[in-house]
Amino acid sequence: MTNRIVFTFSTLLFFVVSSNVVAKTIEIGEINFSPRVFHVGDGQPSISVCDFNSDGNKDIIVSNYLDNNIAIFQGNGKGDLSELARFPVGENPTDIAVSDINKDGNVDVAIANHETSYVTLLFGDGKGGFNKASQSPLNIGIKPHPHEVQLQDLDGDNIAELIVDSRDNDGLLVLKGLANGQFKTPGKIIDVGGDPYRGFAVADINGDRALDLVTPNQSDIGIAVNSGSNNTLFSLTKMGLSASPFFVELADLTDDGKLDLVVATNGRFLSVLPGDGQGSFHETQKTVIATTSGAKQVATGDINGDGIQDALVANWSGELTAIIGNKTTLESYTFKHTSIPNPWAVALVDLNKDGKSDFIIADGNSSLAAVYISQKR
């Protein structure tokens, strides 16, 4: 079933059009997408997009929770993905981040290892191979354990910091990146005012070119604005919500040059809150989109190739929700794939170089994933 729902920022439902499309070509934003299934690995996956061999084509790396490895898939620029190799990455890999952390021009990888106290670090060779870094596994000593990891330059020195959620400290643990590809320990806790369980976002939300932090806490959203100093100082505000947030992402869905906040809950809706460009979000102007329950991950990209950012949300109960950005309205499409009953990981990436983001959806309860490739009309 594919459903299309149109929203404005002040009202909700206008109309719904349904068509019987299940695990076949779907139409979203007037673009047809054709799916095919491939194998990734077992367990609750995470997908990271990169170009690990610098050939100009997008590749993906998938972490596999039960297999304790990552799978490397090379893109050919025509919409195809071919598996190159798999590499062990310690116990229970639950999230993955990519960046060139040792400044050799190659993509490197950081993996959060769930139910442990460490993070795995791998250096890439620029050909699709990865070797364990000398500092790996990196014991970060957080409690109860890491869920998400990001590699972002928070202090403006062009070297990525390692950022991991630290639930018992109501914050995010930041380990400063060093020039040799290592990270300074023990790290620094950034207060986000609550329990940042999953899906924290990192971006410049107030236009000062310093990256800020937005977290889904147990009962509110934490907004930590970067002072722009090399001491990684942040000022915190909190925004209350009517439902507990599970995952957040930042994207300019309204094409006004200001990042908007996408909030997914474990309930039956998600929200888009327009940003004011100064570090806050307009809750009174939010758009609420009905979904099935169990939101897990959010990806951003440009689904219809109009230059405006869009979003894709995975729901454990089986449904995918695509949000098409627009200056005045948001369109919401829902669809399912029969081979992916429990969508967990999602990515939006232009695999065939047509200017439109293709979908990658990995199941949370099997080894299968589906890729939807945009089709020329």
C-alpha positions as CSV (number, residue, x, y, z in Angstrom):
1,M,0.0,0.0,0.0
2,T,1.3,3.4,-0.9
3,N,-0.4,6.4,0.7
4,R,0.2,10.1,-0.1
5,I,-0.7,12.8,2.4
6,V,-0.2,16.5,2.0
7,F,0.4,18.9,4.9
8,T,0.8,22.6,5.5
9,F,2.5,24.0,8.6
10,S,-0.7,25.2,10.2
11,T,-3.1,22.4,9.3
12,L,-3.0,18.6,9.0
13,L,-4.7,16.3,6.6
14,F,-5.9,17.5,3.1
15,F,-6.4,14.3,1.2
16,V,-5.2,10.7,0.9
17,V,-4.8,8.7,-2.3
18,S,-4.2,5.0,-2.1
19,S,-3.0,2.5,-4.7
20,N,-2.2,-1.2,-4.4
21,V,1.5,-1.3,-4.6
22,V,3.3,-3.8,-2.4
23,A,7.0,-4.6,-2.9
24,K,6.8,-3.3,-6.4
25,T,7.7,0.0,-8.1
26,I,6.4,2.9,-6.0
27,E,5.8,6.5,-7.0
28,I,7.0,9.2,-4.6
29,G,7.2,12.9,-5.5
30,E,6.3,12.0,-9.1
31,I,9.4,9.7,-9.3
32,N,9.2,6.0,-9.8
33,F,11.4,3.8,-7.6
34,S,12.1,0.1,-8.4
35,P,13.2,-2.2,-5.5
36,R,15.4,-5.2,-5.3
37,V,16.5,-7.2,-2.3
38,F,20.1,-8.0,-1.2
39,H,21.7,-9.6,1.9
40,V,23.5,-7.5,4.5
41,G,23.8,-9.3,7.8
42,D,21.9,-10.4,10.9
43,G,20.6,-8.2,13.7
44,Q,19.8,-4.5,14.0
45,P,21.8,-2.8,11.3
46,S,23.2,0.7,10.7
47,I,24.0,2.1,7.3
48,S,26.7,4.7,6.5
49,V,27.2,6.3,3.1
50,C,30.6,7.2,1.8
51,D,33.0,6.9,-1.2
52,F,35.7,4.7,0.2
53,N,37.7,4.3,-3.0
54,S,37.4,7.9,-4.3
55,D,36.0,6.9,-7.7
56,G,33.1,9.4,-7.5
57,N,30.5,6.7,-6.9
58,K,28.6,6.3,-3.6
59,D,29.3,3.2,-1.5
60,I,27.8,2.0,1.7
61,I,29.0,0.3,4.8
62,V,26.5,-1.8,6.9
63,S,27.1,-2.8,10.5
64,N,25.6,-6.1,11.5
65,Y,24.7,-6.5,15.2
66,L,24.5,-10.3,15.5
67,D,27.3,-11.0,13.1
68,N,29.8,-8.7,14.8
69,N,31.0,-7.3,11.6
70,I,30.6,-4.6,8.9
71,A,29.8,-5.4,5.3
72,I,31.4,-3.2,2.5
73,F,29.3,-2.6,-0.6
74,Q,30.8,-0.8,-3.6
75,G,28.6,1.3,-5.9
76,N,29.1,1.5,-9.7
77,G,27.3,4.8,-10.2
78,K,24.5,3.0,-12.1
79,G,22.5,1.9,-9.1
80,D,24.2,-1.4,-8.4
81,L,25.9,-2.4,-5.2
82,S,28.4,-5.3,-5.0
83,E,29.8,-6.7,-1.7
84,L,33.5,-6.5,-1.4
85,A,34.3,-7.8,2.0
86,R,33.3,-8.2,5.7
87,F,35.4,-7.1,8.6
88,P,35.1,-8.0,12.4
89,V,34.4,-5.0,14.5
90,G,34.0,-6.3,18.1
91,E,30.8,-7.2,19.9
92,N,27.4,-6.0,19.0
93,P,28.1,-3.1,16.6
94,T,25.0,-0.9,16.8
95,D,26.0,2.3,15.0
96,I,28.6,3.4,12.5
97,A,30.2,6.7,11.5
98,V,32.7,7.5,8.7
99,S,35.4,10.2,8.3
100,D,39.0,10.5,7.4
101,I,40.3,10.6,11.0
102,N,44.0,10.1,10.2
103,K,44.1,12.5,7.3
104,D,45.5,10.1,4.7
105,G,42.7,10.8,2.2
106,N,40.9,7.5,2.9
107,V,37.6,6.9,4.7
108,D,37.9,5.5,8.2
109,V,35.2,4.0,10.4
110,A,34.1,4.3,14.1
111,I,31.6,1.7,15.5
112,A,29.6,1.9,18.7
113,N,29.7,-1.5,20.4
114,H,26.5,-2.0,22.4
115,E,26.6,-3.7,25.8
116,T,30.3,-2.9,26.1
117,S,32.3,0.1,27.2
118,Y,34.3,0.5,24.0
119,V,34.3,1.8,20.4
120,T,36.0,0.1,17.5
121,L,38.1,2.2,15.1
122,L,39.2,1.1,11.7
123,F,41.5,2.8,9.2
124,G,40.6,2.5,5.5
125,D,43.1,1.7,2.8
126,G,41.2,3.6,0.0
127,K,40.3,0.3,-1.8
128,G,37.5,-1.1,0.4
129,G,39.8,-2.6,3.0
130,F,39.9,-1.7,6.6
131,N,42.4,-2.4,9.4
132,K,42.1,-2.0,13.1
133,A,43.6,1.3,14.4
134,S,46.3,1.1,17.1
135,Q,43.9,2.7,19.6
136,S,41.1,0.2,18.9
137,P,39.2,-1.0,20.7
138,L,39.0,2.4,22.5
139,N,37.7,2.0,26.0
140,I,35.5,5.1,26.7
141,G,34.1,4.0,30.0
142,I,30.6,5.2,29.6
143,K,27.5,3.7,31.3
144,P,25.5,1.8,30.5
145,H,27.0,1.4,27.0
146,P,27.3,3.2,23.7
147,H,24.4,3.4,21.2
148,E,25.3,5.9,18.6
149,V,28.6,7.3,17.4
150,Q,29.4,10.3,15.2
151,L,32.6,11.8,13.8
152,Q,32.3,15.6,13.6
153,D,34.6,18.6,13.9
154,L,33.2,20.4,17.0
155,D,36.1,22.7,17.8
156,G,36.9,23.9,14.2
157,D,40.4,22.5,13.8
158,N,39.5,20.4,10.8
159,I,39.9,17.2,12.8
160,A,36.8,15.1,13.7
161,E,35.9,14.6,17.3
162,L,34.4,11.2,18.4
163,I,31.0,11.8,19.9
164,V,29.1,9.0,21.8
165,D,25.9,9.1,23.8
166,S,26.5,8.8,27.6
167,R,23.1,8.1,29.1
168,D,24.0,7.9,32.8
169,N,25.7,11.3,32.6
170,D,22.7,12.9,30.8
171,G,25.0,13.9,28.1
172,L,27.2,13.2,25.1
173,L,30.8,12.1,25.5
174,V,33.2,14.1,23.2
175,L,36.8,12.8,22.6
176,K,39.0,15.4,20.9
177,G,40.4,14.2,17.6
178,L,44.2,14.3,17.3
179,A,46.3,14.8,14.2
180,N,47.5,11.2,14.2
181,G,44.1,9.6,13.9
182,Q,43.7,9.0,17.6
183,F,41.4,10.5,20.2
184,K,42.2,12.2,23.5
185,T,40.9,10.3,26.5
186,P,39.1,10.3,28.9
187,G,37.0,12.8,27.0
188,K,34.5,15.5,28.0
189,I,30.8,15.2,28.8
190,I,28.5,17.8,27.1
191,D,25.4,18.3,29.2
192,V,22.2,17.8,27.1
193,G,19.8,17.7,30.0
194,G,18.5,14.2,29.8
195,D,18.9,10.7,28.6
196,P,20.0,10.9,24.9
197,Y,19.1,7.3,24.1
198,R,19.2,7.3,20.3
199,G,19.7,9.4,17.2
200,F,21.3,12.6,18.3
201,A,21.9,15.1,15.5
202,V,25.0,17.4,14.8
203,A,24.7,20.5,12.6
204,D,25.0,24.2,12.6
205,I,21.5,25.4,13.7
206,N,22.3,29.1,14.3
207,G,24.5,30.0,11.3
208,D,27.7,30.7,13.1
209,R,29.6,27.8,11.4
210,A,30.1,25.9,14.6
211,L,28.4,22.5,15.0
212,D,25.6,22.2,17.6
213,L,24.0,19.2,19.2
214,V,20.4,18.2,19.3
215,T,19.4,15.1,21.4
216,P,16.2,13.1,22.0
217,N,16.0,12.9,25.7
218,Q,13.6,10.7,27.7
219,S,10.9,13.5,27.9
220,D,12.2,16.4,25.9
221,I,14.7,17.6,23.3
222,G,18.1,18.9,24.4
223,I,19.5,21.7,22.3
224,A,23.2,22.4,23.0
225,V,24.5,25.4,21.1
226,N,28.3,25.5,20.4
227,S,30.1,28.6,21.6
228,G,32.5,28.3,18.7
229,S,35.6,28.1,21.0
230,N,38.2,25.4,20.8
231,N,37.2,24.3,24.3
232,T,33.9,22.8,23.1
233,L,31.7,24.9,25.3
234,F,27.9,24.6,24.8
235,S,24.9,26.4,26.2
236,L,21.8,24.2,26.8
237,T,18.1,24.8,26.4
238,K,15.4,22.1,26.5
239,M,12.2,21.9,24.5
240,G,9.3,19.9,25.9
241,L,7.2,17.6,23.8
242,S,3.9,15.8,24.2
243,A,5.4,12.4,23.4
244,S,8.8,10.9,24.2
245,P,11.2,11.4,21.3
246,F,13.2,8.5,20.1
247,F,15.2,9.8,17.1
248,V,15.9,13.3,15.8
249,E,17.4,14.6,12.6
250,L,18.1,18.0,11.1
251,A,17.4,19.1,7.5
252,D,16.1,22.2,5.7
253,L,12.8,20.7,4.6
254,T,11.3,24.2,4.1
255,D,14.1,25.5,1.8
256,D,14.4,28.7,3.8
257,G,18.1,28.3,4.6
258,K,17.3,27.3,8.2
259,L,17.6,23.7,9.5
260,D,14.3,22.1,10.6
261,L,14.0,19.4,13.3
262,V,12.5,16.0,12.5
263,V,11.4,14.2,15.6
264,A,10.3,10.5,15.5
265,T,8.6,8.8,18.5
266,N,7.8,5.3,19.4
267,G,4.1,6.3,19.1
268,R,2.1,6.7,15.9
269,F,3.3,10.1,14.7
270,L,6.4,12.1,13.9
271,S,6.8,15.9,13.9
272,V,8.7,18.5,11.8
273,L,9.5,21.7,13.6
274,P,10.7,24.7,11.5
275,G,14.0,26.2,12.6
276,D,14.4,29.9,13.3
277,G,18.0,29.9,12.2
278,Q,19.1,31.2,15.7
279,G,19.2,27.9,17.5
280,S,15.6,27.3,18.3
281,F,12.6,25.6,16.6
282,H,9.0,26.7,16.3
283,E,6.9,24.1,18.2
284,T,3.7,26.1,17.6
285,Q,4.3,25.8,13.8
286,K,5.1,22.1,13.8
287,T,3.7,19.7,11.3
288,V,2.4,16.4,12.7
289,I,2.5,13.3,10.4
290,A,0.6,10.1,11.3
291,T,2.7,6.9,11.1
292,T,2.6,3.4,12.3
293,S,4.4,2.7,15.6
294,G,8.0,2.0,16.3
295,A,10.1,4.7,14.6
296,K,13.8,3.6,14.5
297,Q,15.9,5.7,12.2
298,V,15.7,8.8,10.0
299,A,17.7,9.6,6.9
300,T,17.8,12.8,4.8
301,G,18.5,13.5,1.1
302,D,16.7,14.8,-2.0
303,I,14.2,12.2,-3.1
304,N,12.7,14.1,-6.0
305,G,15.7,16.0,-7.2
306,D,14.2,19.5,-6.7
307,G,17.1,20.7,-4.6
308,I,15.1,20.7,-1.3
309,Q,15.9,18.2,1.4
310,D,13.6,15.3,2.2
311,A,13.5,12.6,4.9
312,L,12.8,8.9,5.2
313,V,11.7,7.3,8.4
314,A,11.8,3.5,9.3
315,N,9.1,2.1,11.5
316,W,9.6,-1.3,13.2
317,S,5.9,-2.1,12.6
318,G,6.6,-2.4,8.8
319,E,6.0,1.0,7.3
320,L,8.3,3.5,5.7
321,T,7.4,7.2,5.7
322,A,8.9,9.6,3.1
323,I,8.6,13.3,3.8
324,I,9.0,15.5,0.7
325,G,10.2,19.0,1.6
326,N,8.7,22.1,0.1
327,K,8.7,25.9,0.7
328,T,5.0,25.9,1.8
329,T,3.8,22.3,2.2
330,L,5.1,18.9,3.2
331,E,4.0,15.8,1.4
332,S,4.1,12.4,3.2
333,Y,4.2,9.1,1.5
334,T,4.0,5.7,3.2
335,F,4.9,2.3,1.7
336,K,5.9,-1.2,2.7
337,H,8.2,-3.9,1.3
338,T,7.0,-7.5,1.8
339,S,10.6,-8.8,2.4
340,I,11.4,-6.1,5.0
341,P,8.7,-6.6,7.7
342,N,10.7,-4.7,10.4
343,P,12.5,-1.8,8.8
344,W,15.3,-0.6,11.1
345,A,18.1,1.1,9.2
346,V,17.6,3.6,6.3
347,A,19.8,5.7,4.0
348,L,19.1,8.1,1.2
349,V,21.9,8.2,-1.4
350,D,22.1,8.9,-5.1
351,L,23.4,5.6,-6.4
352,N,22.7,6.1,-10.1
353,K,23.8,9.7,-10.4
354,D,20.5,11.1,-11.6
355,G,20.3,13.8,-8.9
356,K,17.7,11.9,-6.9
357,S,18.2,10.1,-3.6
358,D,17.6,6.3,-3.8
359,F,16.4,4.4,-0.7
360,I,18.3,1.7,1.2
361,I,16.2,-0.1,3.9
362,A,17.6,-2.8,6.1
363,D,15.4,-5.2,8.1
364,G,15.9,-5.3,11.9
365,N,15.0,-9.0,12.3
366,S,16.6,-10.7,9.3
367,S,19.7,-10.4,7.0
368,L,17.8,-8.7,4.2
369,A,17.8,-5.2,2.8
370,A,16.1,-3.5,-0.1
371,V,17.4,-0.8,-2.4
372,Y,14.9,1.4,-4.3
373,I,16.4,3.0,-7.4
374,S,14.9,6.0,-9.1
375,Q,13.8,5.3,-12.7
376,K,14.0,7.6,-15.7
377,R,10.7,8.6,-17.2
